[in-house]
Amino acid sequence: MRSLHKLVMVGATIIALTAFVPSASAASQKTFHLEKTCVTVSSVENQCTVTASSFGAIPVGTLITYDTSAGPTAFVATIAVKNGSATGQCNILAAILDPTNAGTCTFDSGTGRLSQFHLTVAVTRTADWSLWFWDGTYWFGGGD
């Protein structure tokens, strides 16, 4: 009977810890907001300059470049900061077609001060294309 009690306690502990892990991971995510202006540099590269950021590691003036050679809507985005960078995938067809729709960008890693950086944002823009917005969450850590 005593070993059954121990087995039940161990099982309950495992279930409790399993339930806790996702909430701990969610708690480490922080809200992210960024605003930027963009220019076309060449037929396959666009460049944006950050004009506002809620995340200190990506300050105002940071350059974000987009390689559009993969197609007209699937961009490879690179955020270059002092002592680091992060590269991600963006699909912004919805935002290109209509400013009331959102595209997406996802970054799963980085280098230097953006090592183990994860970012998931919705991408929107103003009707006149003058400002683009990234709103979502970021966190640091290995894996997903």
Backbone as a chain_set.jsonl record, in Angstrom:
{"seq": "MRSLHKLVMVGATIIALTAFVPSASAASQKTFHLEKTCVTVSSVENQCTVTASSFGAIPVGTLITYDTSAGPTAFVATIAVKNGSATGQCNILAAILDPTNAGTCTFDSGTGRLSQFHLTVAVTRTADWSLWFWDGTYWFGGGD", "coords": {"N": [[0.809, -1.18, 0.0], [1.97, 1.175, 0.745], [3.853, 1.624, -1.33], [2.113, 2.066, -3.453], [1.002, 4.474, -2.7], [3.306, 6.104, -2.865], [3.762, 5.901, -5.621], [1.469, 7.172, -6.633], [1.924, 9.761, -5.636], [4.336, 10.451, -6.952], [3.427, 10.372, -9.61], [1.492, 12.433, -9.51], [3.156, 14.593, -8.985], [4.718, 14.678, -11.336], [2.72, 15.284, -13.233], [1.937, 17.8, -12.263], [4.323, 19.288, -12.605], [4.606, 19.103, -15.384], [2.393, 20.563, -16.209], [3.166, 23.037, -15.272], [5.463, 23.819, -16.741], [4.791, 24.771, -19.483], [3.483, 27.189, -18.77], [5.509, 28.569, -17.498], [7.244, 28.972, -19.625], [5.632, 30.585, -21.277], [5.461, 32.77, -19.616], [7.968, 33.887, -19.865], [7.937, 35.159, -22.259], [7.882, 38.29, -23.892], [6.2, 41.345, -24.64], [6.351, 42.866, -27.841], [7.034, 45.662, -29.867], [7.536, 47.46, -32.822], [8.409, 50.075, -35.055], [8.94, 51.153, -38.396], [10.544, 52.688, -41.253], [10.753, 52.258, -44.776], [12.811, 51.64, -47.695], [13.413, 50.935, -51.149], [16.251, 49.297, -52.132], [17.479, 47.805, -54.148], [16.537, 45.668, -56.918], [16.216, 43.266, -55.618], [16.519, 43.764, -52.93], [15.358, 45.303, -50.027], [15.408, 47.938, -47.621], [15.004, 48.822, -44.26], [14.571, 51.272, -41.686], [14.592, 51.415, -38.248], [12.284, 53.269, -36.414], [10.978, 53.411, -34.019], [11.01, 51.456, -31.054], [10.171, 48.905, -28.759], [11.98, 47.284, -27.597], [15.043, 47.226, -26.187], [17.449, 46.114, -27.254], [17.163, 46.329, -29.95], [17.508, 49.136, -31.12], [16.287, 52.502, -31.994], [17.123, 53.511, -35.257], [18.336, 51.174, -36.044], [19.105, 48.949, -38.712], [17.122, 47.012, -40.882], [17.221, 44.549, -43.22], [15.863, 43.203, -46.221], [15.874, 40.371, -48.166], [14.595, 39.742, -51.171], [14.776, 37.831, -53.091], [13.786, 35.253, -52.967], [11.193, 35.334, -53.717], [8.201, 37.263, -54.445], [6.809, 37.715, -52.073], [7.789, 36.194, -49.962], [10.103, 36.865, -47.814], [13.525, 37.067, -46.714], [14.543, 38.272, -43.758], [16.881, 40.387, -42.133], [18.064, 41.507, -39.122], [20.283, 43.836, -38.071], [22.321, 44.561, -35.453], [24.45, 46.335, -33.102], [27.095, 44.29, -32.346], [25.773, 41.858, -33.037], [23.206, 39.889, -34.737], [20.082, 38.928, -36.282], [18.259, 36.586, -38.172], [15.383, 36.034, -40.1], [12.203, 34.734, -41.337], [9.809, 36.194, -43.448], [6.463, 36.655, -44.368], [4.614, 38.681, -46.116], [2.489, 39.138, -47.799], [-0.288, 39.556, -47.307], [-0.292, 42.035, -45.954], [0.856, 43.641, -47.902], [-1.065, 43.641, -49.921], [-3.298, 44.78, -48.656], [-3.655, 47.27, -46.281], [-5.11, 46.805, -43.979], [-4.846, 44.212, -43.343], [-2.696, 41.649, -41.918], [0.671, 40.601, -42.215], [3.314, 38.208, -41.506], [6.275, 37.721, -39.51], [8.959, 35.673, -38.502], [11.506, 34.928, -36.304], [14.05, 32.761, -35.332], [16.511, 32.518, -34.099], [19.777, 33.879, -33.472], [22.814, 35.871, -33.551], [25.652, 36.81, -31.502], [24.701, 39.453, -29.407], [22.072, 38.907, -29.915], [21.82, 36.216, -29.716], [20.113, 33.13, -29.471], [17.674, 34.369, -29.795], [14.237, 34.794, -30.188], [11.467, 35.694, -32.113], [8.203, 36.571, -32.893], [6.005, 38.125, -34.98], [3.197, 40.137, -36.025], [2.777, 41.801, -39.072], [2.073, 44.983, -40.157], [0.965, 47.918, -41.988], [0.886, 51.465, -42.77], [-1.678, 53.116, -44.694], [-0.54, 54.741, -46.628], [1.951, 53.65, -47.025], [4.071, 54.668, -45.553], [4.889, 53.981, -42.959], [5.75, 50.966, -41.277], [4.719, 48.325, -39.135], [5.61, 46.152, -36.472], [4.225, 43.841, -34.375], [4.12, 41.776, -31.599], [5.553, 39.012, -29.872], [8.58, 38.337, -28.004], [11.369, 36.272, -26.981], [14.119, 34.774, -25.219], [16.157, 31.917, -25.521], [16.966, 28.397, -25.832], [15.73, 26.122, -28.328], [12.165, 25.678, -29.076]], "CA": [[0.0, 0.0, 0.0], [2.875, 2.311, 0.839], [4.428, 1.872, -2.649], [1.053, 2.635, -4.277], [0.928, 5.873, -2.288], [4.467, 6.765, -3.469], [3.532, 5.955, -7.062], [0.473, 8.224, -6.861], [2.584, 11.039, -5.359], [5.27, 10.705, -8.05], [2.601, 10.683, -10.771], [0.904, 13.761, -9.311], [4.247, 15.559, -9.119], [5.043, 14.775, -12.768], [1.626, 16.011, -13.886], [2.015, 19.198, -11.832], [5.464, 19.908, -13.262], [4.298, 19.203, -16.811], [1.45, 21.671, -16.358], [3.865, 24.27, -14.949], [6.476, 24.159, -17.736], [4.304, 25.683, -20.513], [3.184, 28.514, -18.248], [6.783, 29.231, -17.248], [7.725, 29.394, -20.925], [4.802, 31.704, -21.702], [5.771, 33.908, -18.764], [9.223, 34.496, -20.294], [7.702, 35.925, -23.476], [7.629, 39.704, -23.635], [5.533, 42.066, -25.721], [7.282, 43.508, -28.764], [6.476, 46.612, -30.829], [8.567, 48.141, -33.6], [7.948, 50.859, -36.199], [10.068, 51.366, -39.305], [10.327, 53.228, -42.59], [11.463, 51.377, -45.712], [13.143, 52.076, -49.05], [13.909, 49.893, -52.043], [17.67, 49.492, -52.414], [17.692, 47.211, -55.465], [15.393, 44.842, -57.31], [16.064, 42.124, -54.698], [16.778, 44.13, -51.543], [14.725, 46.459, -49.401], [16.053, 48.263, -46.359], [14.147, 49.591, -43.371], [15.217, 51.869, -40.525], [13.718, 51.416, -37.079], [11.974, 54.611, -35.91], [10.513, 53.233, -32.637], [11.154, 50.059, -30.642], [9.957, 48.63, -27.339], [13.024, 46.333, -27.202], [16.291, 47.97, -26.148], [18.516, 45.523, -28.066], [16.926, 46.77, -31.334], [17.197, 50.55, -30.902], [15.988, 53.393, -33.112], [18.256, 53.619, -36.165], [18.737, 49.837, -36.477], [18.724, 48.603, -40.083], [16.561, 45.701, -41.177], [17.261, 44.361, -44.667], [15.029, 42.12, -46.732], [16.264, 39.754, -49.424], [13.342, 39.331, -51.809], [15.064, 36.943, -54.221], [13.021, 34.006, -52.833], [9.865, 35.54, -54.291], [7.671, 38.606, -54.185], [6.186, 37.863, -50.755], [8.525, 35.43, -48.95], [11.357, 37.586, -47.65], [14.453, 36.752, -45.638], [14.821, 39.534, -43.084], [18.038, 40.386, -41.248], [18.168, 42.637, -38.199], [21.695, 43.992, -37.73], [22.548, 45.449, -34.317], [25.835, 46.325, -32.651], [27.5, 43.013, -31.735], [24.877, 40.735, -33.262], [22.191, 39.954, -35.792], [19.084, 37.854, -36.292], [17.687, 36.378, -39.498], [14.094, 35.366, -40.014], [11.369, 34.593, -42.526], [8.626, 37.052, -43.438], [5.47, 36.526, -45.43], [3.839, 39.898, -45.915], [1.545, 39.329, -48.895], [-1.544, 40.131, -46.812], [-0.076, 43.452, -45.649], [1.123, 44.343, -49.157], [-2.318, 43.79, -50.655], [-4.292, 45.572, -47.94], [-3.073, 47.692, -44.999], [-5.908, 46.348, -42.836], [-4.459, 42.82, -43.096], [-1.372, 41.488, -41.327], [1.593, 39.549, -42.606], [4.017, 37.66, -40.349], [7.72, 37.486, -39.513], [9.381, 34.779, -37.43], [12.945, 34.798, -36.11], [14.251, 31.651, -34.412], [17.834, 32.497, -33.515], [20.576, 35.043, -33.811], [24.225, 35.809, -33.185], [26.078, 37.863, -30.582], [23.736, 39.837, -28.374], [20.763, 38.348, -30.265], [21.913, 34.76, -29.659], [18.923, 32.469, -28.941], [16.565, 35.324, -29.883], [13.036, 34.324, -30.891], [10.522, 36.787, -32.302], [7.07, 36.297, -33.766], [5.247, 39.375, -35.067], [2.277, 40.471, -37.112], [3.317, 42.946, -39.815], [1.061, 45.839, -40.764], [1.518, 49.158, -42.531], [-0.064, 52.551, -42.987], [-2.253, 53.105, -46.043], [0.361, 55.431, -47.567], [3.202, 52.889, -47.023], [5.157, 55.412, -44.916], [5.341, 53.282, -41.758], [5.437, 49.544, -41.099], [4.665, 47.996, -37.71], [5.752, 44.773, -36.024], [3.651, 43.657, -33.045], [4.092, 40.365, -31.226], [6.275, 38.64, -28.66], [9.943, 37.819, -28.146], [11.948, 35.595, -25.83], [15.456, 34.225, -25.416], [16.322, 30.565, -25.016], [17.134, 27.363, -26.83], [14.537, 25.381, -28.726], [10.951, 26.462, -29.324]], "C": [[0.863, 1.26, 0.0], [3.483, 2.637, -0.532], [3.373, 2.421, -3.613], [0.912, 4.122, -3.97], [2.088, 6.667, -2.908], [4.285, 6.925, -4.977], [2.531, 7.064, -7.411], [1.106, 9.595, -6.653], [3.559, 11.417, -6.48], [4.494, 11.095, -9.313], [1.999, 12.071, -10.679], [1.96, 14.843, -9.474], [4.617, 15.758, -10.594], [3.97, 15.559, -13.503], [1.686, 17.489, -13.528], [3.165, 19.919, -12.517], [5.228, 20.076, -14.754], [3.351, 20.366, -17.072], [2.147, 23.001, -16.138], [4.812, 24.72, -16.055], [5.932, 25.069, -18.836], [4.012, 27.076, -19.973], [4.466, 29.263, -17.913], [7.355, 29.748, -18.555], [6.944, 30.607, -21.426], [5.129, 32.954, -20.893], [7.052, 34.603, -19.2], [9.075, 35.283, -21.596], [7.351, 37.364, -23.119], [6.998, 40.337, -24.874], [6.559, 42.848, -26.538], [6.519, 44.456, -29.683], [7.625, 47.339, -31.505], [7.881, 48.901, -34.727], [9.157, 51.14, -37.073], [9.606, 52.026, -40.593], [11.197, 52.419, -43.533], [11.712, 52.044, -47.057], [13.593, 50.872, -49.856], [15.347, 50.223, -52.403], [18.006, 48.973, -53.81], [16.483, 46.343, -55.791], [15.196, 43.637, -56.384], [16.325, 42.487, -53.237], [16.02, 45.393, -51.15], [15.417, 46.688, -48.07], [15.117, 49.141, -45.538], [14.973, 50.111, -42.204], [14.203, 51.937, -39.398], [13.547, 52.849, -36.586], [11.431, 54.578, -34.484], [10.618, 51.754, -32.294], [10.927, 49.931, -29.147], [11.057, 47.733, -26.769], [14.384, 47.017, -27.325], [17.412, 47.423, -27.011], [18.349, 45.835, -29.553], [16.516, 48.244, -31.253], [16.801, 51.295, -32.182], [17.263, 53.547, -33.939], [18.764, 52.273, -36.668], [18.259, 49.592, -37.904], [18.199, 47.18, -40.153], [16.555, 45.582, -42.691], [16.435, 43.138, -45.038], [15.589, 41.654, -48.061], [14.993, 39.19, -50.025], [13.559, 38.35, -52.953], [14.295, 35.619, -54.149], [11.622, 34.133, -53.442], [9.303, 36.877, -53.865], [7.065, 38.781, -52.791], [6.9, 37.112, -49.643], [9.916, 36.029, -48.817], [12.206, 36.968, -46.545], [14.847, 38.098, -45.037], [16.014, 39.375, -42.161], [18.038, 41.675, -40.439], [19.63, 42.714, -37.789], [21.835, 45.023, -36.616], [24.027, 45.409, -33.958], [26.094, 45.011, -31.92], [26.49, 41.891, -31.901], [23.919, 40.95, -34.411], [21.207, 38.809, -35.608], [18.504, 37.791, -37.697], [16.394, 35.596, -39.359], [13.378, 35.326, -41.345], [10.136, 35.479, -42.38], [7.738, 36.72, -44.628], [4.503, 37.683, -45.245], [2.845, 40.178, -47.047], [0.255, 39.996, -48.417], [-1.403, 41.626, -46.557], [0.218, 44.259, -46.914], [-0.184, 44.628, -49.886], [-3.295, 44.743, -49.98], [-3.733, 45.964, -46.572], [-3.899, 47.278, -43.78], [-5.631, 44.888, -42.505], [-3.051, 42.767, -42.518], [-0.605, 40.364, -41.995], [2.26, 39.019, -41.346], [5.52, 37.641, -40.584], [8.054, 36.631, -38.304], [10.9, 34.67, -37.443], [13.159, 33.726, -35.054], [15.642, 31.574, -33.801], [18.563, 33.763, -33.898], [22.014, 34.812, -33.419], [24.523, 36.934, -32.205], [25.022, 38.181, -29.549], [22.312, 39.396, -28.697], [20.803, 36.818, -30.334], [20.697, 34.201, -28.927], [17.708, 33.401, -28.881], [15.44, 34.715, -30.704], [12.049, 35.48, -30.947], [9.436, 36.334, -33.261], [6.202, 37.541, -33.779], [4.238, 39.35, -36.213], [2.829, 41.742, -37.752], [2.164, 43.696, -40.46], [1.736, 47.118, -41.262], [0.437, 50.224, -42.585], [-0.549, 52.497, -44.428], [-1.324, 53.752, -47.062], [1.757, 54.801, -47.639], [4.344, 53.578, -46.268], [5.706, 54.735, -43.657], [4.879, 51.834, -41.775], [5.538, 49.244, -39.619], [4.861, 46.498, -37.503], [5.194, 44.703, -34.607], [3.557, 42.17, -32.745], [4.804, 40.124, -29.922], [7.689, 38.179, -28.995], [10.346, 37.102, -26.863], [13.339, 35.127, -26.22], [15.473, 32.829, -24.847], [16.477, 29.587, -26.155], [15.82, 26.682, -27.146], [13.347, 26.287, -28.939], [10.203, 26.755, -28.062]], "O": [[0.544, 2.261, -0.642], [3.618, 3.813, -0.869], [3.722, 3.18, -4.517], [0.724, 4.933, -4.877], [1.883, 7.769, -3.418], [4.619, 7.968, -5.539], [2.731, 7.804, -8.375], [0.842, 10.51, -7.434], [3.6, 12.571, -6.905], [4.867, 12.043, -10.004], [1.993, 12.811, -11.663], [1.682, 15.899, -10.042], [4.807, 16.89, -11.039], [4.292, 16.419, -14.322], [1.505, 18.343, -14.396], [2.998, 21.053, -12.966], [5.615, 21.093, -15.328], [3.503, 21.077, -18.065], [1.769, 24.0, -16.75], [4.943, 25.923, -16.28], [6.567, 26.085, -19.117], [4.274, 28.061, -20.663], [4.504, 30.487, -18.036], [7.898, 30.852, -18.594], [7.537, 31.554, -21.944], [5.081, 34.067, -21.416], [7.218, 35.794, -18.937], [9.995, 35.998, -21.993], [6.617, 37.619, -22.164], [7.24, 39.91, -26.003], [7.507, 43.415, -25.994], [5.471, 44.093, -30.219], [8.57, 47.779, -30.849], [6.891, 48.431, -35.288], [10.263, 51.34, -36.572], [8.439, 51.937, -40.974], [12.262, 51.942, -43.14], [10.939, 52.893, -47.503], [14.1, 49.899, -49.298], [15.631, 51.304, -52.919], [18.73, 49.624, -54.562], [15.522, 46.294, -55.024], [14.116, 43.047, -56.369], [16.349, 41.599, -52.385], [16.046, 46.405, -51.851], [15.946, 45.757, -47.463], [14.516, 50.083, -46.056], [15.944, 49.483, -41.783], [13.096, 52.449, -39.569], [14.527, 53.56, -36.366], [11.422, 55.605, -33.806], [10.349, 50.896, -33.134], [11.422, 50.739, -28.361], [11.059, 47.454, -25.57], [14.825, 47.347, -28.426], [18.258, 48.193, -27.465], [19.278, 45.634, -30.335], [15.33, 48.567, -31.309], [16.958, 50.787, -33.292], [18.353, 53.694, -33.386], [19.543, 52.228, -37.621], [17.148, 49.977, -38.268], [18.764, 46.263, -39.556], [15.957, 46.41, -43.378], [16.326, 42.178, -44.276], [15.759, 42.453, -48.982], [14.382, 38.278, -49.468], [12.629, 38.064, -53.708], [14.165, 34.931, -55.162], [10.947, 33.126, -53.655], [9.878, 37.551, -53.01], [6.832, 39.916, -52.374], [6.634, 37.377, -48.471], [10.805, 35.733, -49.616], [11.686, 36.421, -45.572], [15.411, 38.954, -45.719], [16.151, 38.356, -41.483], [18.016, 42.777, -40.987], [20.164, 41.761, -37.22], [21.517, 46.198, -36.796], [24.769, 44.557, -34.446], [25.379, 44.669, -30.978], [26.351, 41.052, -31.011], [23.829, 42.037, -34.982], [21.465, 37.853, -34.877], [18.284, 38.822, -38.334], [16.313, 34.627, -38.604], [13.881, 35.821, -42.353], [9.501, 35.511, -41.326], [8.215, 36.531, -45.747], [3.676, 37.674, -44.334], [2.413, 41.316, -47.232], [-0.239, 40.914, -49.071], [-2.293, 42.402, -46.905], [-0.135, 45.436, -46.99], [-0.385, 45.726, -50.407], [-4.044, 45.443, -50.662], [-3.374, 45.091, -45.783], [-3.419, 47.394, -42.652], [-6.123, 44.377, -41.499], [-2.299, 43.735, -42.621], [-1.161, 39.31, -42.302], [1.83, 39.336, -40.237], [5.979, 37.555, -41.723], [7.509, 36.831, -37.218], [11.502, 34.357, -38.47], [12.53, 33.764, -33.997], [15.924, 30.641, -33.049], [18.008, 34.623, -34.581], [22.398, 33.716, -33.011], [23.755, 37.888, -32.085], [24.503, 37.282, -28.887], [21.43, 39.5, -27.845], [19.927, 36.197, -30.936], [20.294, 34.727, -27.889], [16.832, 33.244, -28.031], [15.671, 34.183, -31.79], [11.822, 36.162, -29.948], [9.725, 35.777, -34.321], [5.715, 37.975, -32.736], [4.405, 38.651, -37.213], [3.291, 42.646, -37.057], [1.378, 43.123, -41.213], [2.912, 47.364, -40.997], [-0.754, 49.939, -42.464], [0.101, 51.897, -45.285], [-1.316, 53.361, -48.229], [2.654, 55.373, -48.257], [5.482, 53.114, -46.338], [6.881, 54.908, -43.331], [3.778, 51.516, -42.223], [6.355, 49.842, -38.919], [4.342, 45.681, -38.264], [5.65, 45.435, -33.728], [2.993, 41.399, -33.523], [4.691, 40.909, -28.98], [7.966, 37.703, -30.096], [9.746, 37.297, -25.806], [13.69, 35.088, -27.399], [14.872, 32.574, -23.804], [16.163, 29.897, -27.304], [14.903, 26.668, -26.324], [13.483, 27.509, -28.979], [9.159, 27.406, -28.101]]}, "num_chains": 1, "name": "protein.A"}
